[in-house]
């Protein structure tokens, strides 16, 4: 597939996610796909997952822990087998009712017309504070190391 076709496939994936059709979304991924996200001990869906079963676990954890207020892909950039998407999201942590904003960047690596690798980049601190309000303000007391 060319870059434009890859971009269209990724756009279709976001439409399926936004409509809640995770089963059809999973059809766009290779059986051995990798899903890589930032690690966080406080955010239930954080971390990396492997294969369709693992990616399915990610979506189950996401659904159990947050409600989307807004999820908007903004810019799609495609070159070769890579598609980069920037966007914004606002979530509500179901366990606390706290709302948090989370701008993000997603990088898709395509292989044979399907997603082989997905990597998410976002700041974990807003989600951590939403799930564990006692963390608010703790970053100021943590020394920075260079």
N, C-alpha and C positions, 0 to 999 in steps of 0.2 A: 504494500500500500504506500501511496505517496503521502507527503506531509499533510496535504489538505484532507485526504481521506482519514488519516489518523486524527486530525483535529475534529472532524465530523463525528467520529466514533466516540471521542472523549465528550463532546457536547451531548451526544445521545445519552451517555452514562450519567451526566449531571441531570438531565431531564428525568431519567428513570429514578434517580435518587430522590429528586424533589417530589416526584409523584408517589414515592413509597414503594416502587416495584423493585425491591432488592433482588428477587429471584431472577428477573430479566437482566438486571445490572450484572449479576454474577456471570451471566452468559458471555459478557464482554471480556472476561478475565481467563487467562490460561489456568489449567488445573494446578500448575506449580508456581503461580504468580506470588511475588513478594509484596507485602503491604508494610511500609516502614513509616512509623511516626515517631515523634519525640517521646522519650521516656518520662514518666512522672509517677511517683508513688501515690499521688493524691487524685489523679484523674483516672476514672475506671476504665476508659477505653484506650488509654495511652499505650504506646509501645509498638512492637512489630509483630506481624502475623504472616504465616506462610500457607500457601495453597488456598483453594476455594473454601475449605472447611474453616481455616483460620480467619480468612477475610469475613466469612459469615459470622464468626464469633465477634469480630470487631463491630459489625453492624448491630448485632444483638446487644452488645454492651453499650453502644452509642444510644440505641433506642431506649434501653432500660434506664439510662442515666441522665439524658438531656432531652429537652424539647427545643426544636428549632423555632426561633422567633423570626429569623431572617437568615437565608443562606444564598448568597449571590455570587456566582462566578462573574468576573468583570472583564478579564482580558485573556485571550487564548493566543499563544505563540507556538507555532509548529515549525520544526525543522527536522527533516529526516525522520527517524523513528522516535523522536522526542516531542512531547507536547507539554508546555508549561502553562499553568492557569493561575491567575491571581484572583483573589476574591475576599469577601467579607462575610462574617457570620456573627449572629447574636444568638446565644443559647440561654436556656434556663436550666440550672442544675436541679433535677427533680428531687433530690434528697434534701435540699435546703431552700429551694424556691428562689435562689439568687441568680440574677441575670449577669451575663458577661459577654463582652465583645471579643472577637477573635479574628483579625485579619489573617489570611493564610496564602501560601503558595503551594501548589501541587505540581509534581513533576511525574509525568507518565512516560514509561519506556514501552514501546510497542514492539510486538514480534508476530509476524504472520497474521495481521489483522485483529489481534487481541492485545490486551494489556498484560505485559510480562512483569512489570514492576511499577509500583506506585510509591512515591515518597512525599510526605506532607511536612511542611515547615510552618510552624506557628509558635507563638510565645505560650508556654505552658502556665505561666504565673496567673493570668486571669482565671483560668479554669480551676487551678489549684485553690485559689482564694474563694471561688464560688462553692466548691465542694467542701472546703475546710476553712470557714470564716476566721478561725483562730489564727490562721497564717497571715492575715492582713497586717501589714507593717513589719513583718519579720525580716523582709529583705533588707531593710535599712540597717539591721543589726548584724547582718552577715558580712564579714570582711571579704573584700575582693582580692583575688590573687592574680598576679600577672605573670 
